[in-house]
Amino acid sequence: MGGPQQPPGTLGRSRAELGCPLQRGGVLKDARVVDDGDVVTAGAVTSGIDLALHLVRRELGADLAVRVENLVEYERRGTVWQR
């Protein structure tokens, strides 16, 4: 995980186990994907797909991200938190 202010992204049922990062000054975000600029996290298998599609959108544009969604027959879902 990044520096002490890095907001973690995690699987929903694992949130209770995040006491340590939160005690170091981290902020838990209620989001499927957390984009802190240079560090991007997600919590589980399908949220990892959402993370990848978010990066395609962020780096290469929305049109290509939609084309990739169609190609892999997956529609992004959930919240993306960005700093």
C-alpha positions in Angstrom: 0.0 0.0 0.0 1.2 3.6 -0.6 2.1 6.2 2.0 0.2 6.8 5.2 -2.6 8.8 3.4 -3.2 6.2 0.7 -7.0 5.4 0.7 -7.4 1.6 0.5 -9.7 -0.3 -1.7 -10.8 -3.7 -0.6 -13.4 -6.5 -0.8 -16.4 -5.4 1.2 -16.3 -8.1 3.7 -12.7 -7.4 4.5 -13.2 -3.8 5.6 -13.2 -4.7 9.3 -9.7 -6.0 9.0 -8.4 -2.6 7.8 -7.8 -1.1 11.3 -4.0 -1.0 10.8 -4.0 1.2 7.6 -6.7 3.4 9.1 -4.7 3.9 12.3 -1.8 5.2 10.2 -3.9 7.9 8.8 -5.5 6.2 5.8 -9.1 6.9 4.8 -11.4 4.0 3.8 -13.3 4.9 0.6 -16.7 3.3 -0.1 -15.8 2.6 -3.8 -15.2 -0.4 -6.0 -12.1 1.2 -7.4 -9.8 3.7 -5.7 -7.7 5.9 -7.9 -5.2 8.0 -6.0 -3.3 9.1 -9.1 -0.2 7.0 -9.1 -1.7 4.1 -7.1 -5.0 2.4 -8.1 -6.6 -0.4 -6.1 -9.6 -2.7 -6.2 -10.9 -5.4 -3.9 -11.8 -8.6 -5.8 -11.8 -10.4 -9.1 -14.5 -8.5 -10.9 -13.5 -5.2 -9.4 -10.1 -5.8 -10.9 -11.8 -5.9 -14.3 -13.5 -2.6 -13.3 -10.0 -1.2 -12.4 -8.6 -2.3 -15.8 -11.5 -0.7 -17.6 -11.1 2.5 -15.5 -7.4 2.7 -16.5 -8.3 2.2 -20.2 -10.8 5.1 -19.8 -8.4 7.3 -17.9 -5.4 6.8 -20.1 -6.9 6.1 -23.6 -10.4 7.5 -23.5 -14.0 6.6 -23.0 -14.6 5.4 -26.6 -11.9 2.7 -26.3 -13.0 1.7 -22.8 -16.5 1.1 -24.2 -15.1 -0.9 -27.1 -13.1 -3.1 -24.6 -16.3 -3.6 -22.5 -18.1 -4.8 -25.6 -15.2 -7.0 -26.6 -15.1 -8.8 -23.3 -18.8 -8.7 -22.8 -18.5 -6.9 -19.4 -20.1 -3.7 -18.3 -18.3 -1.6 -15.7 -20.2 -1.1 -12.5 -19.8 0.4 -9.1 -18.1 3.6 -7.9 -14.7 4.8 -8.9 -13.1 7.2 -6.3 -10.5 9.6 -7.7 -8.3 12.0 -5.9 
